Amino acid sequence: MRMLQHATGSVKILTTRFSRWRGRSRVLAAAAGMVLAVGIFASPAAAVTTSITLKPSAGPPTTKVTVTGTGFGASETVAVDFSGAQVATAATSAAGTFSATFTVPKPALPGSHPVTATGQASGRSATKNFLVRANWAKFHFDAANSGLNPYENVIGPANVSGLKTAWTANVTNGVGSSPAVAGGVVYVGSVSGSVYAFSAAGTAGCSGTPKTCAPLWTGTTGQIEFSSPAVANGVVYVAAADGKLYAFSAAGTTGCSGTPKTCKPLWTAAIDGGSTTGQSSPVVAGGVVYVSAGSTLYAFSAAGTTGCSGTPKTCTPLWTAANVSGESSPAVAAGVIYVGAFNAVAAFSAAGATGCTGTPPTRTCTPLWTGDASTGSTGGSSSPAVAGGVVYIGSTDGDLYAFSAAGTTGCSGTPKTCAPLWTGPTTNQISSAPAVAHGVAYIGSADGKLYAFSAAGTTGCSGTPKTCAPLWTGATGPIWRSSPAVANGLVYAGSNGKLYAFSAAGTTGCSGTPKTCAPLWTGTSPSNTTYASSAVANGMVYEGLWNPEGLLAYKLP
């Protein structure tokens, strides 16, 4: 009986212990299941990727840049730095995104600059580089033919005397074409019938001491005497004496092949040609490329679309205008295109609207107004420059003329003709184009001088009709086609194989009454003839050489 009781007690004890164990095992099993579930269904928190983008990612000083960012903390302040200096702040969204705009500082030197965005609460940051780089993308810099690069901040009056030859490039036959600099490439045309593309910095394809550069690519054209390339929207345009306007891939990609690389044109267009007919430098504005040749002004679709067909592709004009000087490179400003004409200057509707009749390709336009030089005729190669509501142009009579760009002051009659606002006399003919900067109009003359006049026609000006005496002059050799270039307090002028740099303000190196200025620097090339105008960009000066032929680049050591 005791044994049974004992046995029964043992069973109770065992049962109790089993229940407790079973309960504990359920807890353990549940815990294990939770661990297993976490291992299977949960993953570590994804790493936060912080990034920014810049638009645009390259441009000259004073470029407006939009920074967009993702992966920052929610609703925090982000500070944006340019080369270590704060230039903007922005608040992020709940998702950690932001957008901010800043202006590239004017003193920012050419080259790559880090742009960093940092979250002030999260500490998260991201960096992208902005490339500071200016272009001198066509004859006389811009569509208005101002001849002024407002972005240059490397070479100035204080250090220009240190300029040295950086590199040279040999081309076949003379270069009367002015260089165009765009996207890190310098383009130039040659009398041999080619357009050349070189590394602007003198790096790719360059070697030796002294350094010489081989072209990145070449394109076959007709003879290019004085037409300078123009670069816009990935296309380089140039006019040739074979009676064609050429359009090439500026990057040397489309239509390009071989080693050394040669390029076929994207399209061509028929213009006046021949050994006795001049062709101007093209200008691109509002989706249209303009060029003058012979005695005709042409307007073509810059994209090579409207009026273009065939393989290889050829284009017909959107409109044309007669009685202009074919060697005068057009200027475009405020919807008007200006070009040298045989009575000084003619102004046309850039859209080919006012004063135009017919349909393409036979649509023709008459001038909105013409400027009357009275005693002279441009009849040559001077090109207009437009600035501050005034259009300036030189004449074969040796005078610089200034007209109302709007065709209002001093203008009357039907068809409308305009008298000059003022004239500035030199003592020989002018085929150079004026440059206008900071209230001064600069012009070179065949009399061997560079002239600086009051652009407003005030200082040194008197009489009716008004004539102006120069603010100062600088002795050069005879200046034929080479036009002055202005950048960072300097004005450059070329003559007889030499390139001169003067104080643009007429201060340093200047004295006497009337005031004369000595050059602050003189670059001597192996050439004895200068037709090409210089280009100044990113701390470098480029000059085309006629005889011996080539391209020359200067920079500070």
C-alpha positions in Angstrom: 0.0 0.0 0.0 2.8 2.3 0.9 4.5 1.2 -2.2 1.5 2.1 -4.3 1.1 5.4 -2.6 4.8 6.1 -3.2 4.4 5.1 -6.8 1.4 7.3 -7.1 3.3 10.1 -5.6 6.1 9.6 -8.0 3.8 9.7 -10.9 2.4 13.0 -9.6 5.9 14.4 -9.2 6.9 13.3 -12.7 3.7 14.7 -14.2 4.3 18.0 -12.5 7.9 18.1 -13.6 7.0 17.2 -17.2 4.4 20.0 -17.3 6.9 22.5 -16.0 9.4 21.3 -18.6 6.8 21.4 -21.3 5.9 24.9 -20.4 9.5 26.0 -20.4 10.1 24.3 -23.7 7.1 26.2 -25.2 8.7 29.4 -24.0 12.1 28.4 -25.5 10.4 27.3 -28.7 8.6 30.6 -29.0 11.8 32.5 -28.3 13.7 30.4 -30.9 10.9 31.0 -33.4 11.2 34.7 -32.9 14.9 34.6 -33.4 14.4 32.5 -36.5 11.7 34.8 -37.8 14.0 37.8 -37.3 16.8 36.1 -39.1 14.6 35.1 -42.0 12.3 38.2 -42.5 14.3 41.1 -41.2 17.4 42.6 -42.9 19.8 45.2 -41.6 18.8 48.9 -42.3 19.9 49.9 -45.8 22.9 52.2 -45.9 21.9 55.8 -46.7 23.4 57.0 -50.0 24.0 60.7 -50.0 24.5 62.4 -53.3 24.3 65.7 -55.2 24.1 66.7 -58.8 25.2 70.0 -60.4 23.4 71.7 -63.3 25.4 72.8 -65.2 28.6 71.1 -64.1 30.9 73.5 -66.0 30.9 77.1 -67.0 32.7 80.5 -66.5 32.8 82.5 -63.3 29.4 84.0 -62.3 27.6 80.9 -63.7 24.3 80.2 -61.8 24.4 76.5 -60.6 21.5 74.5 -59.2 22.5 71.8 -56.7 20.1 69.0 -56.0 20.7 66.4 -53.2 19.2 63.2 -51.8 19.9 61.0 -48.8 20.3 63.8 -46.2 18.5 64.0 -42.9 14.8 64.9 -42.8 14.0 68.6 -42.4 17.5 69.7 -41.7 19.6 72.6 -43.0 22.2 71.8 -45.7 25.2 74.1 -46.2 26.7 74.2 -49.8 30.4 75.1 -50.1 32.3 76.0 -53.2 36.0 75.3 -52.8 35.6 75.5 -49.0 33.6 78.8 -48.9 29.9 78.6 -48.2 27.8 79.8 -51.1 24.2 78.6 -50.2 22.0 76.9 -47.7 18.8 75.0 -48.1 16.2 73.0 -46.0 15.6 69.4 -46.8 12.2 67.8 -47.2 10.9 65.0 -45.0 12.5 62.6 -47.5 15.9 64.2 -47.1 16.0 66.0 -50.5 16.9 69.6 -51.2 17.6 72.0 -54.0 19.7 75.2 -53.9 21.1 77.7 -56.3 24.5 79.5 -56.1 26.6 81.7 -58.3 30.2 80.7 -59.1 32.4 83.3 -57.5 33.9 85.8 -60.0 37.4 85.2 -58.8 37.2 81.4 -59.3 40.2 80.4 -61.4 39.9 78.0 -64.3 40.0 74.3 -63.3 38.1 71.9 -61.2 36.5 73.1 -57.9 34.8 70.9 -55.3 31.2 71.6 -54.4 30.2 70.0 -51.1 26.8 69.8 -49.4 26.7 69.0 -45.7 23.7 68.3 -43.5 24.1 70.4 -40.4 22.2 67.9 -38.1 23.0 64.5 -39.7 26.5 65.3 -40.7 26.0 63.6 -44.0 27.8 65.1 -47.0 28.4 64.7 -50.7 30.8 66.3 -53.1 30.8 67.0 -56.9 33.4 69.0 -58.9 32.4 72.0 -60.9 34.7 72.9 -63.9 35.4 76.6 -64.2 35.9 77.2 -67.9 35.1 80.0 -70.2 34.6 79.9 -74.0 35.7 82.3 -76.7 33.4 80.4 -79.1 33.5 82.6 -82.2 35.0 85.6 -83.9 35.1 88.5 -81.5 33.8 86.4 -78.6 29.9 86.6 -78.7 27.0 87.1 -81.0 27.2 90.9 -80.6 30.9 90.8 -81.7 31.8 92.7 -78.5 35.4 91.5 -78.5 35.2 91.3 -74.7 35.7 88.2 -72.5 34.3 89.4 -69.2 35.3 86.1 -67.4 39.1 86.2 -67.8 40.7 86.5 -64.3 44.2 85.0 -64.8 46.1 87.4 -67.1 46.0 91.1 -66.2 48.1 94.3 -66.4 50.1 93.2 -63.4 51.4 89.9 -64.8 51.0 90.1 -68.6 54.7 90.7 -69.0 55.3 87.2 -67.9 53.4 85.6 -70.9 55.4 82.8 -72.6 54.8 80.5 -75.5 52.9 77.5 -74.2 52.7 75.4 -77.3 52.5 75.7 -81.1 50.7 73.7 -83.8 51.8 73.3 -87.4 49.1 73.4 -90.0 49.3 73.3 -93.8 49.3 76.8 -95.2 48.5 80.2 -93.6 46.0 80.9 -90.8 44.0 84.1 -91.3 41.2 82.5 -89.4 40.8 83.7 -85.8 40.8 80.9 -83.2 37.5 79.8 -81.4 37.8 78.2 -78.0 35.0 76.0 -76.7 34.7 73.0 -74.4 38.5 72.6 -73.9 39.2 72.6 -77.7 40.6 75.4 -79.9 39.4 75.4 -83.5 41.0 77.2 -86.5 40.7 77.2 -90.3 43.5 77.1 -92.8 44.0 78.3 -96.4 44.9 74.7 -97.2 41.2 73.9 -97.0 40.9 72.3 -93.5 39.4 73.0 -90.1 41.6 71.9 -87.2 40.7 71.0 -83.6 43.5 71.1 -80.9 43.6 70.6 -77.2 43.2 74.1 -75.8 45.3 73.3 -72.8 48.0 71.8 -74.9 47.7 68.4 -73.4 46.1 65.7 -75.7 48.3 65.1 -78.7 51.0 67.4 -77.5 54.7 66.6 -76.8 58.3 67.8 -76.9 60.3 70.8 -75.8 59.2 73.3 -77.0 55.8 71.7 -77.0 54.0 71.1 -80.3 50.5 69.8 -80.7 48.9 67.5 -83.3 45.2 68.0 -84.1 42.6 66.0 -82.3 40.8 65.9 -85.6 40.6 67.7 -89.0 37.8 68.3 -91.4 38.3 68.9 -95.1 36.8 72.1 -96.5 37.5 74.5 -99.3 40.1 77.2 -98.8 39.4 79.1 -95.5 41.0 82.5 -95.7 39.5 84.7 -93.0 36.3 83.0 -91.9 36.7 82.0 -88.2 34.9 78.9 -86.8 31.9 79.4 -84.6 30.9 76.7 -82.0 27.4 76.3 -80.7 25.4 73.4 -79.3 28.0 70.8 -80.2 28.5 71.9 -83.8 31.4 73.9 -85.3 30.6 76.1 -88.4 33.0 77.6 -90.9 32.7 79.2 -94.3 35.0 78.4 -97.2 36.0 79.9 -100.6 34.6 76.8 -102.4 31.2 78.4 -101.9 30.1 76.3 -98.9 29.2 76.7 -95.3 30.3 73.6 -93.4 29.0 72.1 -90.1 31.1 69.6 -88.2 30.7 67.6 -85.0 32.6 69.8 -82.5 33.5 66.7 -80.4 35.0 65.0 -83.5 32.6 62.1 -83.1 29.7 62.0 -85.7 31.1 61.4 -89.2 34.7 61.0 -87.9 37.1 58.0 -88.2 40.6 56.9 -88.8 44.0 57.6 -87.3 44.8 60.5 -87.5 41.1 61.3 -87.1 39.3 63.0 -90.0 35.7 64.2 -90.0 33.1 64.6 -92.7 30.6 67.5 -92.4 27.2 67.0 -90.7 25.9 69.1 -93.5 26.9 71.8 -96.0 25.1 74.8 -97.6 25.8 76.7 -100.8 27.0 80.3 -100.4 28.9 82.6 -102.7 32.4 81.4 -103.4 35.4 82.0 -105.6 38.8 83.5 -105.3 37.6 87.0 -105.6 34.7 86.6 -103.2 35.0 86.9 -99.4 33.2 84.8 -96.7 32.6 86.0 -93.2 32.7 84.3 -89.9 29.4 82.6 -89.0 27.3 83.6 -86.0 24.6 81.4 -84.3 21.6 82.9 -82.5 18.1 81.6 -81.9 18.6 78.4 -83.7 19.8 80.1 -86.9 23.4 80.3 -88.3 24.1 83.5 -90.3 27.0 84.1 -92.7 27.7 86.6 -95.4 29.5 85.8 -98.6 30.0 87.8 -101.8 27.3 90.5 -101.4 24.7 88.3 -99.8 23.7 87.6 -96.2 22.4 84.0 -95.5 20.3 82.5 -92.8 20.3 78.7 -92.3 18.8 76.2 -89.8 21.6 75.8 -87.3 20.4 72.3 -86.5 20.6 71.3 -90.1 16.9 70.4 -90.2 14.6 73.0 -91.8 15.4 73.2 -95.5 17.9 70.3 -95.3 17.8 66.9 -97.0 19.8 64.3 -98.9 22.9 62.1 -98.3 25.3 63.8 -97.8 23.0 66.4 -96.3 22.7 69.9 -97.8 20.7 72.8 -96.6 19.0 75.7 -98.4 18.6 79.2 -96.8 15.7 80.2 -94.6 16.2 83.7 -96.1 18.8 85.9 -97.8 19.5 89.6 -98.1 21.5 91.4 -100.8 23.9 94.3 -101.0 26.1 93.5 -98.0 29.9 93.1 -97.6 30.7 89.4 -97.8 33.8 89.7 -95.5 31.9 91.5 -92.8 31.0 89.1 -90.0 27.4 89.7 -88.8 26.5 90.6 -85.2 23.2 89.7 -83.6 21.5 91.6 -80.7 17.9 92.1 -79.5 16.4 90.3 -82.5 18.3 92.3 -85.1 21.2 91.2 -87.3 23.8 93.8 -88.3 26.3 93.5 -91.1 28.7 95.7 -93.0 27.2 97.1 -96.2 28.6 99.3 -99.0 27.2 102.4 -97.3 28.4 101.5 -93.8 26.0 99.1 -92.0 22.6 97.4 -92.6 20.2 96.1 -90.0 17.8 93.2 -90.7 15.1 91.3 -88.8 17.0 88.3 -87.4 13.8 86.2 -87.5 13.5 87.0 -91.2 10.1 88.5 -90.6 9.9 92.3 -90.9 10.8 93.5 -94.4 10.8 90.0 -95.8 8.8 88.4 -98.6 8.5 85.0 -100.3 9.0 81.5 -98.9 12.2 79.6 -98.3 14.5 79.0 -100.0 13.8 82.1 -102.1 12.6 84.3 -99.2 14.4 87.7 -99.3 14.7 90.5 -96.8 15.3 94.2 -97.0 17.0 96.2 -94.3 15.1 97.7 -91.3 17.5 100.6 -91.8 20.9 101.4 -93.2 23.6 103.6 -91.8 25.0 106.3 -94.0 28.7 106.8 -93.9 28.4 109.7 -96.3 32.0 110.2 -97.2 33.1 106.6 -96.9 32.1 103.0 -97.7 32.9 100.0 -95.6 33.1 97.9 -98.8 35.7 95.9 -96.9 36.0 93.5 -94.0 35.2 95.6 -90.9 32.5 93.9 -88.8 30.0 95.5 -86.6 30.0 95.4 -82.8 26.9 96.1 -80.7 26.9 97.4 -77.1 24.8 99.7 -75.0 22.2 100.3 -77.7 24.9 101.4 -80.2 26.3 99.6 -83.3 30.0 100.4 -84.1 31.8 99.7 -87.4 34.9 100.8 -89.2 35.1 102.1 -92.7 37.5 102.3 -95.6 37.5 106.0 -95.2 39.5 105.6 -92.0 36.7 106.5 -89.6 35.0 104.5 -86.8 31.2 105.0 -87.0 28.6 104.8 -84.2 24.9 104.4 -85.0 21.7 104.0 -83.0 21.2 100.2 -82.9 17.5 100.6 -82.7 17.5 102.7 -85.8 15.9 105.7 -84.0 18.2 108.6 -83.2 19.3 110.3 -86.3 17.2 108.1 -88.5 14.5 109.1 -91.0 13.0 108.4 -94.5 11.5 105.5 -96.4 13.6 103.3 -96.7 15.0 104.4 -93.4 18.6 105.7 -93.3 20.5 106.7 -90.2 23.2 109.3 -89.7 26.0 108.4 -87.3 25.8 109.4 -83.7 29.5 110.3 -83.9 32.6 109.4 -85.8 36.2 108.8 -84.7 38.8 109.5 -87.4 42.0 107.6 -87.9 44.5 108.4 -90.7 44.1 105.3 -92.9 41.5 102.7 -93.8 39.9 100.4 -91.2 39.3 96.7 -91.9 39.6 95.7 -88.3 36.4 95.2 -86.2 35.9 97.3 -83.1 35.8 95.9 -79.6 33.7 97.6 -77.0 34.2 97.3 -73.3 33.6 99.3 -70.1 32.7 102.5 -72.0 35.5 102.4 -74.5 35.5 101.5 -78.2 38.8 100.1 -79.6 39.7 99.9 -83.2 42.9 99.1 -85.2 43.9 101.1 -88.3 46.2 100.6 -91.2 48.0 103.7 -90.1 49.8 101.6 -87.5 47.9 102.5 -84.4 45.4 101.1 -82.0 42.7 103.7 -81.1 40.6 104.0 -78.0 37.4 106.2 -78.2 34.7 107.1 -75.7 32.0 104.6 -76.6 29.3 107.1 -75.5 30.7 109.7 -77.8 31.2 112.1 -74.9 34.8 112.6 -73.8 36.9 114.3 -76.4 33.9 114.7 -78.7 32.4 117.9 -80.2 30.8 119.6 -83.2 27.8 118.9 -85.4 28.1 116.3 -86.8 29.9 115.1 -83.8 33.5 113.9 -84.1 35.6 112.4 -81.4 39.3 112.5 -80.7 40.8 109.3 -79.2 41.2 108.9 -75.5 44.6 107.4 -76.3 46.5 105.6 -79.0 49.1 102.8 -79.0 51.7 102.3 -81.6 51.6 99.0 -83.5 52.4 98.0 -87.0 49.6 98.5 -89.6 46.5 96.6 -88.5 44.6 95.1 -91.4 42.1 92.5 -90.4 43.2 91.6 -86.9 40.7 93.0 -84.5 41.3 94.0 -80.8 40.4 91.6 -78.0 39.7 92.8 -74.5 40.0 90.8 -71.3 40.7 91.6 -67.6 42.0 95.1 -68.1 44.0 94.4 -71.2 43.4 95.1 -74.9 45.3 92.9 -77.4 46.1 93.9 -81.0 48.1 92.0 -83.7 50.2 93.4 -86.5 53.1 92.1 -88.6 53.6 88.9 -86.6 53.5 90.6 -83.3 50.8 90.6 -80.6 50.6 93.6 -78.3 48.9 94.0 -74.9 48.0 97.5 -73.7 46.3 98.8 -70.6 42.6 98.8 -71.6 42.0 101.8 -69.2 44.8 103.8 -70.8 46.7 104.1 -67.5 49.7 101.9 -67.1 52.4 102.7 -69.6 50.5 105.8 -70.8 51.5 109.5 -70.8 51.4 112.8 -72.7 48.9 115.0 -74.4 47.4 113.6 -76.6 47.9 110.4 -74.6 49.9 107.6 -76.0 50.4 104.1 -74.5 53.3 101.7 -74.7 52.5 98.0 -74.8 52.8 96.2 -71.5 53.8 93.0 -73.4 54.8 92.1 -76.9 54.6 88.6 -78.2 56.8 87.9 -81.1 55.9 85.0 -83.4 57.9 83.6 -86.3 55.2 85.0 -88.7 55.7 88.3 -90.4 52.0 88.8 -91.2 49.0 89.0 -89.0 45.4 88.7 -90.2 43.8 86.6 -87.4 42.4 88.2 -84.3 43.5 86.8 -81.0 41.3 84.8 -78.5 41.7 85.0 -74.8 40.3 82.4 -72.5 41.2 80.5 -69.3 44.5 82.2 -68.8 45.7 81.6 -72.4 46.0 83.7 -75.5 45.7 82.1 -78.9 46.9 83.6 -82.2 46.8 82.4 -85.8 49.9 82.6 -87.9 50.0 83.4 -91.6 53.5 83.0 -92.7 55.0 80.7 -91.5 51.7 79.1 -90.8 50.4 77.7 -87.6 48.7 78.4 -84.3 50.4 79.8 -81.2 49.3 79.7 -77.6 50.7 81.8 -74.8 50.3 81.4 -71.0 51.9 82.4 -67.7 54.6 80.1 -66.4 
